[in-house]
Amino acid sequence: MKDTDTLPGDMARLLFEIKKIIVGQDHLLERILVALLARGHLLVEGVPGLAKTLSVKTVAQAISGDFKRIQFTPDLVPADLVGTRIYNQRTGDFQTSLGPVFTNLLLADEINRAPAKVQSALLEVMQEHQVTIAHTTYPVPDPFLVMATQNPIESEGTYPLPEAQVDRFMLKILIDYPEHDEELTIVQRQLVAAPELREALSLDELRELQRAVVGVYVDPSLVSYAVKVATATRSPEDVGLPELKEYVDFGASPRGPISITQASRALALLRGRDYVTAEDVHALTKDALRHRLVLSYQALAEGITPDTILDKVLAAVPVPEVTLARPSIW
């Protein structure tokens, strides 16, 4: 995460407010902002207690957006998410009760604890940005971001997301424990009253930034690079990595390079530029592809992770040299 004095004005104010509450987790915060600007969704994997819920809630407060959290459990049904029709005995007709997905920022906590029907209902809303109840379609608010979490340390009572469904997430973020000084600050902050957050970015300003992302320039060579990396995960032997073939059953789908380029535009805007650099693309590649690789049993048996595969692929695919002389928009 860049220092606040080098960020665009709107983003600097937003990050300043968020940092009043959140200590560390710079990578997660930056990716939340990237997802907001790129209109994507996040899948976050990390052990409990790493401020996943607090981060999303704080961002929602700082942009005056609505925030709701759903704790996924095996007994949930789709109506618990999207809503349902309720019969009113007094009036003799049915009324629609909308579910918690009708919000700006939704935290789907431990999404892999819900059965397939519930997961499908949520992922349909993420894709279509609307819900149909009794033949009536209701659009979700704009902006709309889902951040789903998975707990990597438990497997009992879980329903792993199918590959075709996890592909709906733009990015998958892995977060780890904070550093010593960060954790010390976290503990010290619990000894005093929490600071009051102010609105740093209105929803209208956020929508303007989202529209500005569309105007960020991406050089064709960088788009080609994103496609080459995704292709290399499907056919690693083409880039001189035949030893990876036995570890990957299915490589990244076309949504992979799409997510890379869209997220790169948002990251460039966040860093104060109206053009994407190779650094932007390279920084987001693993976040955009790690959940799109289907590894073989051989890989699981040997402890090979998607990041292991992607590190080798990124080292094998040359990064294009792009010379841009476009003026900055800031």
C-alpha positions as CSV (number, residue, x, y, z in Angstrom):
1,M,0.0,0.0,0.0
2,K,1.4,3.4,-0.9
3,D,1.8,6.1,1.7
4,T,-1.2,8.4,1.9
5,D,0.7,11.5,0.8
6,T,1.2,9.8,-2.7
7,L,-2.4,8.7,-3.2
8,P,-5.1,10.7,-5.1
9,G,-7.0,13.1,-2.9
10,D,-10.2,11.0,-2.6
11,M,-8.4,7.8,-1.9
12,A,-6.0,9.5,0.6
13,R,-8.9,10.8,2.7
14,L,-10.5,7.4,2.5
15,L,-7.4,5.5,3.6
16,F,-6.7,8.0,6.4
17,E,-10.1,7.3,7.9
18,I,-9.7,3.5,7.5
19,K,-6.3,3.6,9.2
20,K,-7.9,5.1,12.3
21,I,-9.4,1.6,12.9
22,I,-7.3,-0.9,10.9
23,V,-3.7,-1.6,11.8
24,G,-1.6,-3.2,9.1
25,Q,-3.4,-5.5,6.5
26,D,-2.2,-3.0,3.8
27,H,-2.5,-5.7,1.1
28,L,-6.1,-6.5,2.1
29,L,-7.2,-2.9,2.3
30,E,-5.6,-2.1,-1.1
31,R,-7.4,-5.0,-2.7
32,I,-10.7,-4.1,-1.1
33,L,-10.4,-0.6,-2.7
34,V,-9.3,-2.2,-6.0
35,A,-12.4,-4.4,-6.0
36,L,-14.7,-1.4,-5.2
37,L,-13.3,0.6,-8.1
38,A,-13.3,-2.4,-10.5
39,R,-16.8,-3.5,-9.4
40,G,-15.5,-7.0,-8.5
41,H,-15.8,-9.3,-5.5
42,L,-13.2,-10.6,-3.1
43,L,-12.6,-14.1,-1.6
44,V,-10.4,-13.8,1.5
45,E,-8.7,-16.7,3.2
46,G,-7.2,-16.4,6.6
47,V,-7.4,-17.7,10.1
48,P,-9.9,-16.0,12.5
49,G,-9.1,-12.7,14.2
50,L,-7.3,-11.0,11.4
51,A,-9.8,-8.1,11.0
52,K,-11.5,-9.4,7.9
53,T,-14.9,-8.3,9.1
54,L,-13.7,-5.1,10.7
55,S,-11.9,-4.1,7.4
56,V,-15.0,-4.3,5.3
57,K,-17.2,-2.7,7.9
58,T,-14.8,0.2,8.3
59,V,-14.6,0.8,4.5
60,A,-18.4,0.8,4.4
61,Q,-18.6,3.4,7.2
62,A,-16.0,5.6,5.5
63,I,-18.0,5.7,2.2
64,S,-21.3,6.0,4.1
65,G,-22.4,2.8,2.5
66,D,-24.6,0.1,3.9
67,F,-22.9,-2.9,5.4
68,K,-24.4,-6.3,6.3
69,R,-22.8,-9.5,7.5
70,I,-24.1,-13.1,7.0
71,Q,-22.6,-15.8,9.1
72,F,-22.9,-18.9,6.8
73,T,-24.1,-22.1,8.5
74,P,-25.2,-25.5,7.2
75,D,-28.9,-24.7,8.0
76,L,-29.2,-21.6,5.8
77,V,-31.6,-21.6,2.9
78,P,-31.5,-19.3,-0.2
79,A,-34.4,-17.2,1.2
80,D,-32.2,-16.3,4.2
81,L,-30.0,-14.4,1.7
82,V,-32.1,-13.0,-1.1
83,G,-35.5,-12.7,0.7
84,T,-38.9,-14.2,0.2
85,R,-42.7,-13.6,0.0
86,I,-44.6,-13.4,3.2
87,Y,-48.4,-13.8,3.5
88,N,-50.1,-10.9,5.5
89,Q,-53.2,-12.3,7.1
90,R,-54.4,-8.8,7.9
91,T,-54.4,-7.5,4.3
92,G,-54.9,-11.0,2.7
93,D,-52.0,-10.6,0.2
94,F,-48.3,-11.4,-0.1
95,Q,-45.6,-8.9,0.7
96,T,-41.9,-9.2,-0.3
97,S,-39.3,-9.2,2.4
98,L,-35.9,-8.5,0.9
99,G,-32.8,-10.3,2.3
100,P,-29.5,-9.0,3.5
101,V,-27.9,-9.1,0.1
102,F,-29.5,-5.8,-0.6
103,T,-26.6,-3.7,0.7
104,N,-23.5,-2.0,-0.6
105,L,-20.9,-4.1,1.1
106,L,-21.8,-7.7,2.1
107,L,-19.5,-9.9,4.2
108,A,-20.3,-13.6,3.5
109,D,-18.5,-15.0,6.6
110,E,-17.2,-18.6,6.1
111,I,-19.0,-19.0,2.8
112,N,-17.9,-22.6,2.6
113,R,-20.1,-23.6,5.6
114,A,-23.3,-23.1,3.6
115,P,-24.7,-25.8,1.3
116,A,-24.6,-25.6,-2.5
117,K,-28.0,-24.0,-3.0
118,V,-27.1,-21.1,-0.7
119,Q,-23.7,-20.6,-2.3
120,S,-25.4,-20.6,-5.8
121,A,-28.0,-18.1,-4.7
122,L,-25.3,-15.7,-3.5
123,L,-23.0,-16.2,-6.5
124,E,-26.0,-15.5,-8.8
125,V,-26.6,-12.2,-7.1
126,M,-22.9,-11.4,-7.5
127,Q,-23.0,-12.1,-11.2
128,E,-26.4,-10.5,-12.1
129,H,-26.6,-7.8,-9.5
130,Q,-30.3,-8.6,-9.1
131,V,-32.7,-11.0,-7.4
132,T,-35.9,-12.5,-8.7
133,I,-38.6,-13.2,-6.1
134,A,-42.0,-14.4,-7.3
135,H,-41.5,-13.3,-10.9
136,T,-40.4,-9.8,-9.8
137,T,-36.8,-8.6,-10.3
138,Y,-35.2,-6.4,-7.6
139,P,-31.8,-4.9,-8.4
140,V,-29.2,-4.7,-5.5
141,P,-27.8,-1.3,-4.6
142,D,-25.0,0.3,-6.5
143,P,-22.1,0.0,-5.7
144,F,-22.3,-3.7,-4.6
145,L,-19.3,-5.6,-3.3
146,V,-19.3,-9.1,-1.7
147,M,-16.3,-10.1,0.4
148,A,-16.5,-13.8,1.3
149,T,-14.2,-15.4,3.8
150,Q,-12.9,-19.0,4.1
151,N,-11.3,-20.5,7.2
152,P,-8.3,-22.6,6.1
153,I,-7.9,-24.4,9.4
154,E,-11.2,-26.3,9.6
155,S,-12.7,-28.8,7.3
156,E,-15.6,-30.3,9.3
157,G,-19.0,-29.2,8.3
158,T,-17.8,-27.3,5.2
159,Y,-19.0,-27.4,1.6
160,P,-16.0,-26.3,-0.6
161,L,-17.0,-23.9,-3.4
162,P,-17.1,-25.6,-6.8
163,E,-14.5,-24.3,-9.2
164,A,-17.1,-22.9,-11.6
165,Q,-18.6,-20.8,-8.7
166,V,-15.3,-19.6,-7.1
167,D,-14.4,-18.3,-10.6
168,R,-17.0,-15.5,-10.0
169,F,-14.7,-13.8,-7.6
170,M,-12.4,-11.3,-9.2
171,L,-9.6,-11.7,-6.6
172,K,-8.6,-14.2,-3.9
173,I,-6.5,-12.7,-1.1
174,L,-4.4,-14.7,1.4
175,I,-3.8,-12.9,4.7
176,D,-1.5,-13.8,7.5
177,Y,-0.8,-12.8,11.1
178,P,0.4,-9.2,11.7
179,E,4.0,-8.2,12.4
180,H,5.0,-7.7,16.1
181,D,4.8,-3.9,16.0
182,E,1.4,-4.0,14.2
183,E,0.0,-6.5,16.7
184,L,1.3,-4.4,19.6
185,T,-0.5,-1.4,18.2
186,I,-3.7,-3.5,17.8
187,V,-3.6,-4.5,21.4
188,Q,-2.9,-0.9,22.6
189,R,-5.9,0.4,20.7
190,Q,-8.2,-1.9,22.6
191,L,-7.3,0.0,25.8
192,V,-8.9,3.3,24.6
193,A,-12.2,4.3,23.1
194,A,-12.5,3.7,19.3
195,P,-12.1,6.8,17.2
196,E,-15.1,8.3,15.4
197,L,-15.0,7.8,11.6
198,R,-16.0,10.5,9.2
199,E,-17.4,10.1,5.7
200,A,-14.3,10.3,3.4
201,L,-16.0,9.4,0.2
202,S,-19.6,9.6,-0.8
203,L,-21.3,6.9,-2.9
204,D,-21.7,9.4,-5.7
205,E,-18.0,10.1,-5.6
206,L,-17.3,6.4,-5.6
207,R,-19.5,5.9,-8.7
208,E,-17.5,8.6,-10.5
209,L,-14.3,6.8,-9.7
210,Q,-15.7,3.6,-10.9
211,R,-16.6,5.3,-14.2
212,A,-13.1,6.8,-14.3
213,V,-11.6,3.3,-14.2
214,V,-13.1,2.5,-17.6
215,G,-11.0,5.3,-19.0
216,V,-7.7,4.0,-17.7
217,Y,-5.5,3.0,-20.6
218,V,-4.1,-0.6,-20.9
219,D,-1.4,-1.2,-23.4
220,P,-2.2,-4.1,-25.7
221,S,1.1,-5.8,-24.8
222,L,0.0,-5.9,-21.2
223,V,-3.3,-7.5,-22.1
224,S,-1.4,-10.0,-24.2
225,Y,0.9,-10.7,-21.2
226,A,-2.1,-11.4,-18.9
227,V,-3.5,-13.8,-21.5
228,K,-0.1,-15.5,-21.9
229,V,0.2,-16.1,-18.2
230,A,-3.3,-17.6,-18.1
231,T,-2.5,-19.8,-21.1
232,A,0.7,-20.9,-19.5
233,T,-1.3,-22.3,-16.5
234,R,-3.1,-24.5,-19.0
235,S,-0.1,-25.6,-21.1
236,P,3.0,-25.0,-18.9
237,E,5.1,-27.1,-21.3
238,D,4.7,-24.2,-23.9
239,V,6.8,-21.9,-21.6
240,G,9.4,-24.5,-20.8
241,L,7.7,-25.9,-17.6
242,P,6.7,-29.5,-18.6
243,E,7.2,-30.6,-15.0
244,L,4.1,-28.6,-13.9
245,K,1.8,-30.5,-16.2
246,E,1.2,-33.3,-13.6
247,Y,0.2,-30.7,-10.9
248,V,-2.5,-28.8,-12.8
249,D,-5.7,-30.5,-14.0
250,F,-7.3,-27.3,-15.2
251,G,-5.7,-23.9,-15.7
252,A,-7.2,-20.4,-15.4
253,S,-10.3,-19.6,-17.3
254,P,-10.7,-16.5,-19.5
255,R,-12.1,-14.7,-16.5
256,G,-8.6,-14.8,-15.2
257,P,-7.0,-12.3,-17.6
258,I,-10.2,-10.3,-17.7
259,S,-9.9,-9.9,-13.9
260,I,-6.2,-9.0,-14.2
261,T,-6.8,-6.2,-16.6
262,Q,-9.9,-4.8,-14.9
263,A,-8.2,-4.9,-11.5
264,S,-5.0,-3.4,-12.9
265,R,-6.9,-0.4,-14.2
266,A,-8.4,0.2,-10.7
267,L,-5.0,-0.2,-9.1
268,A,-3.5,2.3,-11.5
269,L,-6.2,4.8,-10.7
270,L,-5.7,4.1,-7.0
271,R,-2.0,4.9,-7.5
272,G,-2.7,8.2,-9.3
273,R,-2.3,7.2,-13.0
274,D,-4.5,7.0,-16.0
275,Y,-2.5,4.2,-17.5
276,V,-1.6,0.7,-16.4
277,T,2.0,-0.4,-16.0
278,A,3.6,-3.9,-16.0
279,E,4.1,-3.5,-12.3
280,D,0.3,-3.2,-11.8
281,V,-0.4,-6.3,-13.8
282,H,2.3,-8.3,-12.2
283,A,1.2,-7.3,-8.7
284,L,-2.4,-8.6,-9.3
285,T,-1.7,-11.7,-11.3
286,K,-1.5,-14.2,-8.3
287,D,-4.6,-12.6,-6.6
288,A,-6.6,-13.0,-9.8
289,L,-5.5,-16.5,-10.8
290,R,-4.7,-18.5,-7.6
291,H,-8.4,-19.6,-7.1
292,R,-8.8,-20.4,-10.8
293,L,-6.3,-23.2,-10.8
294,V,-7.6,-26.8,-10.2
295,L,-4.6,-28.8,-8.9
296,S,-4.2,-32.5,-9.2
297,Y,-4.1,-35.0,-6.4
298,Q,-0.4,-35.3,-7.0
299,A,0.0,-31.6,-6.2
300,L,-2.0,-31.9,-3.1
301,A,0.0,-34.9,-2.0
302,E,3.3,-33.0,-2.4
303,G,2.1,-29.8,-0.8
304,I,2.2,-27.8,-4.1
305,T,0.0,-24.7,-3.9
306,P,-1.4,-22.5,-6.6
307,D,1.1,-19.8,-5.7
308,T,3.9,-22.3,-6.2
309,I,2.7,-22.9,-9.8
310,L,2.1,-19.2,-10.4
311,D,5.6,-18.2,-9.2
312,K,7.1,-20.5,-11.7
313,V,4.8,-19.4,-14.5
314,L,5.5,-15.7,-13.8
315,A,9.2,-16.3,-13.8
316,A,8.9,-18.1,-17.2
317,V,6.7,-15.6,-19.0
318,P,8.7,-12.5,-19.9
319,V,7.2,-9.2,-18.8
320,P,6.8,-6.8,-21.7
321,E,8.6,-3.5,-21.7
322,V,6.1,-0.7,-22.2
323,T,7.1,2.9,-22.6
324,L,4.2,5.3,-21.7
325,A,4.4,9.0,-22.0
326,R,0.8,9.7,-21.1
327,P,0.3,12.5,-18.6
328,S,-1.1,11.7,-15.1
329,I,-4.7,12.6,-14.4
330,W,-3.8,13.8,-10.9
